[in-house]
Amino acid sequence: MAFFEHNRNRYYYFDAGAGTPTLLLHGLGNSGRAWTDQVGALLRLGHRVIVPDLLGHGASSNAPEHITPHLQAQELIALLDHLGLASTQLIGLSLGGMIALELACAYPDAVDKLVVAASFASMSSTARHQQLDEWAENLRQPDGCLKRFKTTWPQLVGSSFAASSQGQSLYQAWHAQAAMQRARCQIHWCEGMKTYDLNDRLSHIQAPTLVLGTDGDRISPPGEAEAIASRIAHAQLITLPGDGHVFNVSHAPAFNRALSGFLQEQQRHG
C-alpha cells in the first residue's frame, strides 16, 4: 500500500526492502523524494526503507492550522502501528529532524537508532520566530512557494552544488515540485514550529544517536548540531566540510558514509 489514513489525514509513503525498518523524514517545503540518494544506499545495506510525505507536503493531506512537530510525531507512531512495527531506525533532516527528536523524546521504545541532520534543539527564540515570520510572509505572496524556493535554493544545497550540472538538473525538478506546493500548509508549519522547544527534554532520548551538520550551513549553523549532541547522552557529532542545508543531497557520498558507518556500528555492538 502507498497510502495510510489516520485522524482524517491521508499520508503517502514509500515502503521498500525487507530488512531493518528505517523511517526517513524530510524538511519543510520538500517531500520524501529528497531522500533518493539515501534510499538506494540503505536498500543496498539490507534495510527496509519507509519514506512518508509529511502533512502539507507531496502527496499527503493538507497540514491543519494546529500542526506542530509533536503532533506530526504522534501521527507517525500511528503509521508504525499500521505497518505492524514496534520500533524503527529514525532519520530526519531539518523539520524532519525536529519531528524525529520529538518522537524519540515522547516514544523512546519506538526508536532503535536516531540520526538527526541540519536540525534544531529549539525554535522558541525571538530570532527564530522572526525567521519563521519572514518565511510565512514570503509564502503569502502570489506564487509564494516558488518565490521562497528560488530565494533559498543556494542556502539549501550550497553555492558549489547549485552551480554544478547535477545541481542545475535538481533545481528544475524541485522548481516543479515547489510550483505544486500549498503555501497555506507551509504557513501553518511556520506557526506550529514556534512552539517547538526540546532544550530541557533532549536528555530523555535513550536511542543511540548521530547528529550531522555542515560547517557552512547558514540555516542551521554548526552550533545547532552541537547543542543537540551536547544534550543527548553518548550522542555522536559529525560536522562535514562544506555548505548547504539539505546536504544529504549536495554532499550525498559523505552523508551516506557517515550514515552507514553509524548504523552498521550500532548493529555490530547493539
C-alpha positions in Angstrom: 0.0 0.0 0.0 1.1 3.6 -0.7 -1.4 5.4 1.5 -2.3 5.5 5.2 -5.3 7.3 6.8 -5.4 8.4 10.4 -7.4 11.2 12.1 -8.8 12.3 8.7 -5.3 12.7 7.3 -4.1 10.7 4.3 -0.4 10.0 4.0 1.5 8.9 1.0 4.5 6.8 1.9 7.1 4.7 0.0 8.0 1.3 1.5 10.7 -0.9 0.1 13.0 -3.7 1.2 12.6 -6.3 3.9 15.4 -5.7 6.4 15.7 -3.5 9.5 13.0 -0.8 9.3 14.3 2.7 8.7 12.0 5.7 8.6 13.2 8.9 6.8 11.6 12.4 7.4 12.1 15.3 5.1 12.3 19.0 5.7 9.9 21.9 5.2 8.8 22.5 1.6 10.2 19.3 0.4 8.9 15.7 0.1 10.2 12.1 0.5 11.9 12.4 -2.8 14.6 14.4 -1.1 15.9 11.1 0.3 16.5 9.4 -3.1 20.3 9.1 -2.6 19.8 7.5 0.8 17.0 5.1 -0.2 19.3 3.3 -2.6 22.2 3.2 -0.1 20.0 1.9 2.7 18.4 -0.8 0.5 21.9 -2.0 -0.5 22.7 -2.3 3.2 19.7 -4.5 3.7 17.3 -2.1 5.3 13.5 -1.8 4.9 13.1 1.9 3.9 9.9 3.8 4.7 9.6 7.4 3.4 6.4 9.3 4.1 5.4 12.7 2.8 4.7 14.9 5.9 1.4 16.6 6.2 1.1 19.5 3.8 3.8 18.1 1.6 4.0 15.9 -1.5 1.0 13.6 -2.0 -0.1 13.7 1.7 -3.1 15.7 3.0 -3.0 19.3 3.9 -1.4 20.4 7.1 -4.0 21.7 9.6 -3.7 25.0 11.3 -2.7 23.5 14.6 0.1 21.3 13.2 3.3 21.0 15.3 6.3 18.7 15.2 4.9 16.9 18.3 1.6 16.3 16.6 3.3 15.0 13.5 5.4 12.7 15.6 2.2 11.2 17.1 0.8 10.6 13.6 4.0 8.8 12.7 3.6 6.4 15.6 0.2 5.6 14.1 1.9 4.9 10.8 4.3 2.5 12.5 1.3 0.7 14.1 -0.3 0.5 10.7 2.8 -1.2 9.4 3.0 -3.6 12.3 6.3 -2.1 13.6 7.0 -1.7 17.3 10.2 0.3 16.6 12.3 1.7 13.8 15.6 3.4 13.0 14.7 7.1 12.5 16.4 9.6 10.3 15.3 13.2 10.0 16.6 16.4 8.4 15.7 20.0 9.4 11.9 19.9 10.1 12.1 16.1 9.8 14.9 16.2 12.4 12.7 18.2 14.8 9.9 15.6 14.4 12.4 12.8 14.9 13.6 14.3 18.1 10.0 14.8 19.3 9.3 11.2 18.6 12.4 9.9 20.3 11.6 12.0 23.4 8.0 11.1 23.7 8.2 7.4 22.5 11.7 6.1 23.4 10.7 2.5 22.9 9.8 3.2 19.3 13.3 4.4 18.2 16.1 1.9 17.9 18.6 4.4 16.4 18.3 8.1 15.7 20.0 10.2 13.1 19.4 14.0 13.1 20.8 16.3 10.4 20.7 20.1 9.9 18.1 20.5 12.7 17.4 22.4 15.9 17.0 21.9 19.6 14.5 24.8 19.8 12.7 27.4 17.7 11.4 29.4 20.6 13.9 32.3 20.5 13.0 35.7 19.2 15.4 35.4 16.3 13.9 32.1 15.2 10.3 33.4 15.5 11.4 36.4 13.3 12.8 33.9 10.8 9.6 31.9 10.7 7.5 35.1 10.4 9.7 36.1 7.4 9.2 32.7 5.7 5.4 32.9 6.3 5.3 36.5 4.9 7.1 35.4 1.8 4.8 32.4 1.4 1.7 34.7 1.5 2.8 36.4 -1.7 1.5 35.2 -5.1 3.3 32.0 -6.0 4.9 32.2 -2.6 6.2 28.6 -2.5 8.1 29.2 -5.8 9.5 32.5 -4.7 10.7 31.1 -1.3 12.2 28.1 -3.1 14.1 30.3 -5.6 15.5 32.7 -2.9 16.6 29.9 -0.6 18.0 27.5 -3.2 21.7 28.5 -2.8 21.3 28.1 1.0 19.6 24.7 0.6 22.3 23.0 -1.4 25.3 25.3 -1.3 26.7 27.5 -4.0 29.1 24.9 -5.5 26.4 22.2 -5.9 23.9 24.8 -7.1 26.3 25.7 -10.0 27.0 22.1 -10.9 25.2 20.2 -13.7 23.7 17.9 -11.1 22.5 20.9 -9.1 21.0 22.5 -12.2 19.1 19.3 -13.0 17.8 19.0 -9.5 16.8 22.7 -9.5 14.5 22.0 -12.4 12.9 19.0 -10.6 12.5 20.8 -7.3 11.3 24.0 -9.0 8.4 22.0 -10.4 7.8 20.5 -7.0 7.6 23.9 -5.4 5.1 25.0 -8.1 2.7 22.3 -6.9 3.1 23.1 -3.1 0.4 24.5 -0.9 1.5 27.8 0.7 -1.1 27.8 3.4 0.3 24.4 4.6 3.8 25.7 4.9 2.5 28.8 6.7 0.7 26.5 9.2 4.0 24.7 9.7 5.8 28.1 10.3 3.3 28.9 13.0 3.4 25.5 14.6 7.2 25.4 14.7 7.2 28.4 17.1 6.1 26.0 19.9 9.0 23.7 19.3 11.5 23.6 22.2 13.3 20.4 23.4 16.2 22.1 25.2 15.0 20.5 28.5 13.9 17.2 27.1 16.6 16.0 24.8 18.3 14.3 27.8 15.3 11.9 27.8 16.4 10.4 24.5 17.7 6.8 25.0 18.4 5.7 21.5 22.0 5.7 20.1 22.1 9.0 18.3 24.2 10.5 15.4 23.9 14.3 14.9 25.1 15.6 11.5 25.8 19.1 10.3 28.0 21.0 7.8 30.3 23.8 8.8 28.8 26.2 6.2 25.1 25.7 6.8 23.5 29.1 7.0 20.1 27.9 8.1 21.2 25.5 10.8 24.7 26.6 11.8 27.2 24.2 13.4 26.2 25.5 16.9 22.7 24.0 16.4 24.1 20.4 15.9 26.5 20.9 18.9 23.6 22.0 21.1 21.6 18.9 20.2 24.5 16.5 20.6 25.5 18.0 24.0 22.1 17.3 25.5 21.8 13.6 24.4 23.9 11.1 26.3 26.6 9.4 24.2 25.5 11.2 21.0 28.0 11.2 18.2 28.5 14.5 16.4 29.9 14.7 12.8 30.4 18.1 11.1 31.1 17.7 7.4 33.1 20.3 5.5 31.0 22.3 3.0 27.9 24.4 2.8 24.3 23.7 2.2 21.4 22.8 4.5 19.9 19.8 2.6 23.4 18.3 2.5 22.1 14.7 2.2 21.7 15.8 -1.4 24.6 18.1 -2.1 27.1 16.0 -0.1 25.4 12.6 -0.6 28.5 10.4 -0.6 29.9 11.9 2.7 26.4 11.8 4.2 25.9 8.2 3.3 29.3 7.2 4.6 28.5 8.7 8.0 25.0 7.2 8.0 26.0 3.7 7.0 29.0 3.7 9.4 26.8 4.7 12.3 24.0 2.2 11.5 26.5 -0.7 10.9 28.5 0.1 14.0 25.3 0.0 16.2 24.3 -3.2 14.6 27.6 -4.8 15.5 27.7 -3.5 19.0 24.0 -3.1 19.8 
